[in-house]
């Protein structure tokens, strides 16, 4: 296809991220934007010159001609949108996770497979340069076979208390857990066999947000590798970065350490604050969107146009959800849980 027509469902912060990339891409036209808050959709449409503005995705499907839909809605609000778009024959780019209940995952799986559409979930950590270099070192044999890993992927409290009005309807395991689990599956090139997870609550509930503060989990892979994962959103708001990210992988021949929140590659000091500006995830260089959050979206477009497989397969997204379901069950029961994969 020469020009790919995209529809954006969800006009929030990350919907704008999608719009920046589509607007800049020479082979993409934004056909329409849809949001339950029509005024918010209209603001995004005005910002990027989008003609179609809707508050009802079904109306958009009836009236607009487009090739694929980007579903950029809260974690728990994917099922109906994805199923309806798939049944209309639209390919899908979903922000993570695929869904947050087993019934919702099953419904999306049946819709995608049953209608023969293509679906990619935006697990964009695979495009992060430090993780990509780590993967390349493993593929070249420099580290040997991965034996163990540690991944801390946390957010500051502001994310749960202010940024996400729907935080209590989700979990840090759904908000950041998919990135952690998918990255480890990719690094180990293996599926998780069993998990043991524990959790703690109280900090956010005391601030009126009814959600778990932190999960810590051990993942056992089928091939014998083990990983420890920490996901929380109670890092103090004074932390210099929204994310607190530490990663280690140890192999039979070597090891790699990543510190992606406390690195001092760039520090900024003003009269009001000091911080470490984002130069990896999503930023602009000479007015152009850059960073790995944009690159994953760009990959979707290029794979759609060429017909090549997505670097994050639909099965990757489904299996990542199945691991998180096991993590939630393990934390609730206080025992190790086997991961149940869909056929």
C-alpha positions in Angstrom: 0.0 0.0 0.0 1.2 3.5 -0.8 -0.6 5.4 1.8 -1.8 3.7 5.0 -4.9 5.2 6.7 -4.8 4.9 10.5 -7.6 5.5 13.1 -6.6 6.4 16.7 -9.0 5.3 19.5 -8.0 7.1 22.6 -7.0 10.7 22.5 -4.9 10.9 25.8 -1.2 11.4 26.3 -0.2 8.2 24.4 -2.8 8.8 21.7 -0.8 12.0 21.0 2.4 10.0 20.8 0.8 7.9 18.0 -0.5 11.0 16.3 3.0 12.7 16.2 4.5 9.6 14.5 1.7 9.1 12.0 1.6 12.8 11.2 5.4 12.8 10.5 5.4 9.5 8.5 5.3 10.1 4.7 3.2 7.0 4.1 0.5 7.5 6.7 -2.7 9.5 6.8 -4.7 9.8 10.0 -8.3 9.1 9.0 -10.0 9.7 12.3 -9.7 10.0 16.1 -12.2 8.6 18.6 -12.5 9.1 22.3 -15.4 8.8 24.7 -14.6 12.5 25.5 -15.4 14.0 22.1 -14.0 17.3 23.1 -10.6 15.7 23.8 -10.8 13.9 20.5 -11.6 17.2 18.8 -8.6 18.9 20.4 -6.3 16.2 19.1 -7.9 16.4 15.7 -7.4 20.1 15.5 -3.7 19.8 16.6 -3.0 17.4 13.7 -5.6 18.4 11.1 -7.6 15.1 11.4 -11.0 15.3 9.6 -12.9 12.5 11.4 -13.8 13.1 15.1 -15.9 10.5 17.0 -17.1 9.6 20.5 -18.4 6.2 19.4 -16.0 3.7 17.7 -18.8 1.9 16.1 -20.0 5.0 14.3 -16.4 5.6 13.2 -16.2 2.0 11.8 -19.4 2.6 9.8 -18.4 6.0 8.4 -14.6 6.0 7.9 -12.4 4.0 5.5 -9.1 3.1 7.1 -6.6 0.2 7.2 -5.7 -0.2 10.8 -6.7 1.1 14.3 -4.4 2.1 17.1 -6.2 1.3 20.4 -4.7 3.7 23.0 -7.2 3.4 25.8 -6.8 2.4 29.5 -5.5 -1.0 30.3 -8.9 -2.5 31.1 -10.7 -1.0 28.1 -9.4 -3.0 25.1 -11.8 -5.9 24.6 -14.8 -4.3 22.9 -12.8 -2.0 20.8 -10.4 -4.7 19.6 -13.2 -7.3 18.9 -15.3 -4.8 17.0 -12.3 -3.5 14.9 -11.2 -7.1 14.1 -14.7 -8.1 13.1 -14.7 -5.1 10.8 -11.5 -6.4 9.2 -9.2 -3.8 10.6 -5.6 -4.7 11.6 -4.7 -3.6 15.2 -2.0 -1.9 17.1 -2.9 -2.1 20.8 -1.1 -0.4 23.6 -0.1 -2.9 26.2 -1.5 -5.0 27.7 -3.6 -7.0 25.3 -6.3 -7.2 28.0 -6.6 -7.6 31.7 -8.9 -10.5 32.2 -8.7 -14.0 30.9 -12.1 -13.7 29.3 -11.1 -10.5 27.5 -7.9 -12.1 26.2 -9.8 -15.1 24.9 -12.3 -12.9 23.2 -9.6 -10.9 21.4 -7.7 -14.0 20.4 -10.9 -15.5 18.9 -11.7 -12.2 17.0 -8.2 -11.7 15.7 -7.8 -15.3 14.5 -11.3 -15.8 13.4 -11.3 -12.7 11.2 -7.7 -13.1 9.8 -6.5 -9.7 10.9 -3.0 -8.8 12.1 -2.5 -7.6 15.6 0.6 -6.2 17.4 0.7 -5.1 21.0 3.1 -2.2 21.6 5.7 -3.9 23.9 8.2 -1.3 22.9 11.0 -2.2 25.2 12.4 -4.4 22.4 13.3 -1.2 20.6 15.1 0.3 23.6 18.8 0.6 22.6 20.3 -0.7 25.8 18.1 -3.8 25.8 18.6 -4.2 22.0 22.4 -4.2 22.6 22.0 -6.7 25.4 20.0 -9.0 23.1 22.6 -8.7 20.4 25.4 -9.6 22.9 23.4 -12.8 23.7 22.8 -13.6 20.1 26.5 -13.3 19.3 27.3 -15.7 22.2 29.3 -13.1 24.1 27.4 -13.8 27.4 26.8 -17.5 26.8 23.5 -18.9 27.9 21.4 -16.6 30.1 21.2 -18.1 33.6 19.6 -15.4 35.7 18.2 -11.9 35.5 16.9 -9.1 37.7 14.6 -6.4 36.4 13.3 -3.5 38.5 10.7 -1.5 36.5 8.9 1.0 38.8 7.0 4.3 38.6 6.8 7.3 40.9 3.6 7.7 42.9 2.4 10.5 40.7 1.6 8.0 38.0 -1.0 6.3 40.2 -2.3 9.3 42.1 -2.4 11.9 39.3 -1.5 10.7 35.8 -3.9 7.8 35.6 -7.4 8.5 36.9 -8.2 4.8 36.3 -5.2 3.4 38.3 -7.6 1.7 40.8 -9.1 -0.2 37.9 -5.8 -1.6 36.9 -2.6 -2.7 38.5 1.1 -1.9 38.3 1.4 -5.5 36.9 -0.8 -4.4 34.0 0.8 -1.0 33.6 4.5 -1.9 33.7 4.5 -5.7 34.1 3.9 -6.5 30.4 7.2 -4.6 29.5 9.1 -6.5 32.1 7.7 -9.9 31.3 8.0 -9.5 27.5 11.6 -8.2 27.8 12.6 -11.2 29.9 10.9 -13.7 27.5 12.8 -12.0 24.7 16.1 -11.9 26.5 15.9 -15.6 27.6 14.3 -16.6 24.2 12.1 -18.9 26.3 8.7 -19.1 27.9 8.0 -18.9 31.7 7.0 -22.2 33.3 6.2 -21.1 36.8 6.0 -18.0 38.9 6.0 -17.1 42.6 4.8 -13.6 43.4 4.2 -11.6 46.6 2.7 -8.2 47.0 2.2 -5.3 49.4 -0.5 -2.7 49.7 -1.1 0.4 51.9 0.8 3.4 50.6 -1.6 4.2 47.6 -4.7 3.1 49.5 -3.9 5.7 52.2 -4.0 8.3 49.4 -7.3 7.1 48.1 -6.1 4.9 45.2 -7.4 1.3 45.8 -4.6 -0.6 44.1 -1.6 -2.8 45.1 1.7 -0.9 45.7 4.3 -3.4 44.7 4.8 -7.0 43.3 8.0 -8.9 43.5 8.1 -12.1 41.5 10.4 -15.0 40.6 10.0 -16.3 37.1 11.2 -19.9 36.3 11.8 -20.5 32.6 11.3 -23.8 30.8 14.9 -24.0 29.9 16.1 -23.5 33.6 16.7 -19.7 33.6 15.4 -17.7 36.5 14.5 -14.0 36.9 13.5 -11.7 39.7 11.1 -8.9 38.8 10.0 -5.9 40.8 7.1 -3.7 39.7 5.8 -0.9 41.9 4.4 2.6 41.6 5.4 4.0 45.0 8.8 5.4 44.2 8.9 8.9 45.7 7.9 11.7 43.4 11.3 13.4 44.0 12.9 10.7 42.0 14.6 12.4 39.0 12.9 10.2 36.5 9.3 8.9 36.3 10.6 5.4 35.9 13.1 3.6 38.1 14.8 1.0 35.9 17.5 -1.4 36.8 18.4 -4.5 34.8 21.0 -7.3 35.0 21.4 -10.5 33.0 24.1 -13.0 33.9 25.0 -15.8 31.5 27.4 -18.7 31.4 30.2 -16.5 29.9 29.4 -12.9 30.9 27.0 -10.3 32.4 25.4 -7.0 31.5 24.1 -4.3 33.9 21.8 -1.5 32.9 20.9 1.5 35.0 18.4 3.5 33.0 17.1 5.8 35.7 20.1 7.1 37.5 22.6 7.4 34.6 24.2 10.8 34.3 24.4 11.1 30.6 22.4 14.3 30.8 21.4 16.4 33.9 19.5 19.6 33.8 19.5 22.3 36.5 17.2 25.3 36.5 16.0 27.7 39.1 12.9 25.5 39.8 14.3 21.9 39.6 16.9 19.5 38.6 16.1 16.5 36.4 17.4 14.1 33.8 15.6 14.7 30.5 14.4 11.8 28.5 16.6 11.1 25.5 15.6 7.5 24.9 11.9 6.9 25.1 10.1 9.8 23.4 11.6 13.1 22.6 12.1 15.4 19.6 15.2 16.2 17.6 14.8 19.2 15.1 11.0 18.9 15.5 10.9 15.2 14.6 9.7 12.5 17.0 12.5 10.3 18.2 13.0 7.5 20.7 12.1 3.9 21.0 8.4 4.5 21.9 8.1 6.0 18.4 10.2 3.3 16.7 7.9 0.5 17.8 4.9 2.4 16.2 7.0 3.0 13.1 7.8 -0.7 12.9 4.1 -1.5 12.9 3.5 0.8 9.9 6.5 -0.6 8.0 5.5 -4.2 8.7 1.9 -3.5 7.7 3.1 -2.0 4.4 5.5 -4.8 3.6 3.5 -7.7 5.0 6.5 -8.8 7.1 5.9 -10.3 10.5 5.8 -8.0 13.5 8.9 -8.2 15.8 6.4 -8.6 18.6 4.1 -11.4 17.5 0.4 -11.7 18.6 1.5 -14.9 20.5 4.1 -12.8 22.4 1.4 -10.5 23.6 -1.0 -13.4 24.6 1.7 -15.3 26.4 2.9 -12.2 28.3 -0.7 -11.8 29.6 -0.8 -15.5 30.6 2.3 -15.0 32.7 0.8 -11.9 34.4 -2.4 -13.8 35.2 -0.2 -16.4 37.0 1.6 -13.7 38.9 -1.6 -12.2 40.1 -2.9 -15.6 41.2 0.4 -16.4 42.9 0.3 -13.2 44.9 -3.3 -13.9 46.0 -2.7 -17.5 47.0 0.8 -17.1 48.4 2.1 -20.1 46.4 4.0 -20.8 43.2 1.7 -21.0 40.1 2.2 -22.8 36.8 1.5 -20.6 33.8 -1.4 -21.8 31.7 -0.9 -21.0 28.0 -3.7 -20.9 25.5 -3.7 -23.4 22.6 
